Amino acid sequence: MKNPNYEAWMLTVGNELLIGRIVNTNASQLGKMLTLMGFKVSRVIVVPDDIDEIVEEVRRAIGRVRLLVTTGGLGPTYDDLTLEAIAKALNRELKVNPEAEAMIREFYSRRGMPITRERLKMAFMPEGARALRNPRGAAPGCIVEEGGTIIVSLPGVPEEMEVMFKSEAFKILEGVSPKVSIVECSLVIKGVPESTIAPAIESTARKYPEIYVKSHPVGFELGAPVIDVRVLASDSDRESAEATALEALAYVKREAVKLGGYADEAYCG
């Protein structure tokens, strides 16, 4: 295998994202789901509905990262170009995928609607790809591998994307994701500004290099600043990961108390 790492990129496709008409909630939701699976999400890329732009980013990812997840561009309209671009990037033929065609015919048949050229367009996938069922919409997803990089293509509609990831893609990616347990734990600190607690956060990151720690200001309570400190920790089992995260947050709490603040008990979600 050319690419044994667990790095993941996300490629979101759509003019509406670039002009600000739609907020890219897919990136944040996918980032969380992939991180909790053990993948290291290192890049989020947004491109227009332009086949050459998509081809360029797909080719950039092949052999470089273990996983590329695309969202958007799977529909029936002329500017839904993602799978055509992936086929071009992989130098594969774009052809009707029998699994995808069956899914599309079933979707429209249940609604008493005919199969049109535009609807059948959603069944065209790169040769050798596997179709992913869409429980919420008409457009199937797609998964294909090239050069050690798995490419998963999901719809741009957030509800469809999330359900398809959890019901279809997750089961496949679970077999190639790191065999680790990842937990997210949180600590709420009151009475210390974020700029004041920042050196303690940096110190925690150095003291526990195996975790990811980040502070987030969440407002004020009775005139005092409130900071949410979150830690992501991974280990071979959940108990060990949770113990490391809580130990790191206990360190942050002690430092906050020294600075005149106070904190609730840390908790893991």
C-alpha positions in Angstrom: 0.0 0.0 0.0 1.4 3.4 -1.0 -0.4 5.3 1.7 -0.5 3.7 5.1 -1.1 6.9 7.1 -4.5 8.0 8.4 -4.6 11.5 7.0 -7.9 12.7 5.6 -8.9 15.6 3.3 -12.4 17.0 2.7 -13.3 18.4 -0.7 -16.6 20.4 -0.7 -17.9 21.3 -4.1 -20.3 24.1 -5.0 -20.5 27.7 -6.1 -23.0 28.4 -3.4 -20.4 27.7 -0.8 -17.9 30.2 -2.3 -20.3 33.1 -2.6 -21.6 32.6 0.9 -25.1 31.6 0.1 -24.7 28.4 2.0 -22.7 27.8 5.2 -20.3 24.8 4.9 -21.8 22.8 7.8 -20.8 19.5 6.0 -17.1 20.3 6.7 -17.6 20.7 10.4 -19.8 17.7 10.8 -17.5 15.4 8.7 -14.5 16.7 10.5 -15.9 15.7 13.8 -17.0 12.2 12.6 -13.7 11.5 10.9 -11.7 12.6 13.9 -13.7 10.5 16.2 -12.9 7.5 13.9 -9.2 8.2 14.3 -8.4 9.9 11.0 -6.3 13.0 11.1 -8.2 15.7 9.2 -5.6 18.0 7.8 -7.3 20.0 5.0 -10.7 21.3 4.0 -10.9 22.4 0.3 -13.7 24.3 -1.3 -14.0 24.4 -5.1 -16.6 25.7 -7.6 -18.7 23.5 -9.8 -15.8 23.3 -12.3 -14.5 20.0 -13.5 -10.9 21.0 -13.9 -10.8 22.4 -10.4 -12.2 19.2 -8.9 -9.8 17.1 -11.0 -6.8 19.1 -9.8 -7.7 18.6 -6.1 -8.5 14.9 -6.5 -5.2 14.2 -8.2 -3.4 16.2 -5.5 -4.8 13.9 -2.9 -4.1 10.5 -4.6 -1.2 8.7 -2.9 -0.8 11.5 -0.5 -3.6 10.9 2.0 -5.5 7.8 3.1 -8.9 9.3 2.7 -10.6 11.9 0.5 -14.2 12.7 1.2 -16.1 14.9 -1.3 -19.5 16.4 -0.7 -21.7 18.0 -3.3 -22.1 17.7 -7.1 -23.9 14.3 -7.3 -27.3 15.5 -8.5 -29.1 15.4 -11.9 -28.2 18.9 -13.1 -25.6 20.0 -15.7 -23.3 21.5 -13.0 -23.2 18.3 -10.8 -19.8 17.2 -12.0 -18.1 15.5 -9.1 -18.1 11.9 -10.3 -17.2 12.9 -13.8 -14.3 14.8 -12.4 -13.2 11.9 -10.3 -13.3 9.5 -13.2 -11.2 12.0 -15.2 -8.7 12.4 -12.3 -8.3 8.6 -12.1 -8.2 8.1 -15.9 -11.2 5.8 -15.6 -14.2 5.5 -17.8 -17.4 7.1 -16.5 -20.2 4.6 -17.0 -23.5 3.5 -15.6 -23.1 1.7 -12.3 -25.7 -1.1 -12.1 -26.0 -0.8 -8.3 -26.6 3.0 -8.6 -29.0 2.6 -11.4 -31.1 0.1 -9.4 -31.2 2.5 -6.4 -32.3 5.4 -8.6 -35.0 3.3 -10.4 -36.3 2.1 -7.0 -36.4 5.7 -5.6 -38.4 7.1 -8.5 -40.6 4.0 -8.9 -41.8 4.3 -5.3 -42.9 7.8 -6.1 -44.5 7.0 -9.4 -42.1 9.1 -11.3 -40.4 8.2 -14.6 -36.7 7.7 -15.2 -35.4 10.6 -17.3 -32.0 11.2 -18.8 -31.2 13.7 -16.0 -32.1 11.3 -13.3 -30.2 8.4 -14.9 -27.2 10.8 -14.9 -26.8 10.1 -11.2 -26.0 6.5 -11.9 -22.8 7.3 -13.9 -19.7 6.6 -11.8 -16.0 5.9 -12.3 -15.4 2.4 -13.5 -14.7 0.1 -10.6 -16.6 2.3 -8.0 -19.1 1.0 -5.5 -22.4 2.8 -5.0 -23.6 3.9 -1.6 -27.3 3.9 -0.8 -28.9 7.2 0.0 -31.6 6.7 2.6 -32.8 10.3 2.3 -32.5 11.3 -1.3 -32.2 10.1 -4.9 -28.5 10.6 -5.6 -26.3 7.5 -4.6 -22.9 8.1 -3.1 -19.8 6.5 -4.4 -16.6 4.9 -3.1 -13.5 4.1 -5.1 -9.8 3.6 -4.3 -6.7 4.7 -6.2 -3.1 4.7 -5.3 -3.8 3.8 -1.6 -6.3 6.7 -1.3 -9.9 5.9 -0.7 -12.3 8.5 -2.2 -15.8 8.7 -0.7 -18.3 10.9 -2.5 -21.4 12.1 -0.6 -24.3 14.4 -1.4 -24.1 18.1 -0.5 -27.5 18.2 1.3 -26.4 18.0 5.0 -29.0 15.6 6.1 -28.3 13.2 3.2 -24.6 13.5 3.8 -24.7 12.7 7.5 -27.1 9.8 7.2 -25.2 8.3 4.3 -21.9 8.6 6.1 -23.3 6.9 9.2 -25.3 4.2 7.5 -23.0 3.4 4.5 -19.5 4.9 4.6 -18.8 4.4 8.3 -19.1 0.6 8.0 -16.5 0.6 5.2 -14.1 3.1 6.7 -14.2 1.4 10.0 -12.2 -1.5 8.5 -9.4 0.9 7.4 -9.5 3.5 10.2 -7.0 3.4 13.1 -7.8 0.8 15.7 -8.0 3.4 18.5 -10.6 4.9 20.8 -11.0 8.6 20.8 -12.8 10.7 23.4 -13.6 14.3 23.8 -13.6 15.8 27.3 -14.5 19.3 28.4 -13.8 21.7 31.3 -15.6 25.0 31.9 -13.4 27.7 33.5 -14.8 30.9 34.9 -13.1 34.1 36.0 -10.0 33.9 33.7 -9.8 35.6 30.3 -8.7 33.3 27.4 -5.5 35.4 26.9 -4.6 34.8 30.6 -5.2 31.0 30.4 -3.4 30.7 27.0 0.0 29.9 28.5 -1.5 27.1 30.6 -3.2 25.7 27.5 0.2 25.8 25.6 1.9 24.2 28.6 -0.7 21.4 28.7 -0.1 20.7 25.0 3.6 20.4 25.6 3.1 18.2 28.7 0.6 15.9 26.9 1.8 15.8 23.3 -0.5 12.9 22.5 -3.7 15.0 23.0 -5.3 17.9 21.2 -6.3 20.8 23.5 -8.2 23.9 22.6 -9.9 26.8 24.5 -13.1 28.5 23.3 -14.6 31.6 24.8 -18.3 31.1 25.4 -19.3 34.4 27.0 -19.6 36.0 30.4 -21.4 34.9 33.6 -22.0 37.6 36.2 -19.4 39.7 34.5 -16.7 37.0 34.5 -15.4 35.4 31.4 -16.3 31.8 30.7 -13.9 29.5 28.8 -14.7 26.0 27.5 -11.5 23.9 27.3 -11.8 20.7 25.2 -9.4 17.8 24.9 -9.3 15.1 22.2 -7.4 12.0 23.4 -6.9 8.6 21.7 -5.6 5.3 23.0 -6.1 1.6 22.4 -9.2 1.6 24.6 -11.7 4.2 25.7 -10.8 4.0 29.4 -7.1 4.9 28.8 -8.0 7.7 26.4 -10.5 9.2 28.9 -7.9 8.9 31.7 -5.4 10.8 29.7 -7.9 13.5 28.8 -9.1 14.0 32.3 -5.5 14.1 33.6 -4.7 16.9 31.1 -7.8 18.8 32.1 -7.0 18.4 35.8 -3.7 20.1 35.0 -5.5 23.0 33.3 -7.9 23.3 36.2 -5.0 23.6 38.7 -3.4 26.3 36.6 -6.7 28.2 36.3 -7.1 28.2 40.1 -3.6 29.6 40.4 -4.7 32.4 38.1 -7.7 33.2 40.3 -10.3 31.3 38.4 -12.4 28.4 39.2 -13.8 25.4 37.3 -16.5 22.8 37.3 -15.7 19.2 37.1 -14.4 17.9 33.7 -16.7 15.6 31.8 -16.4 13.4 28.7 -19.0 13.2 26.1 
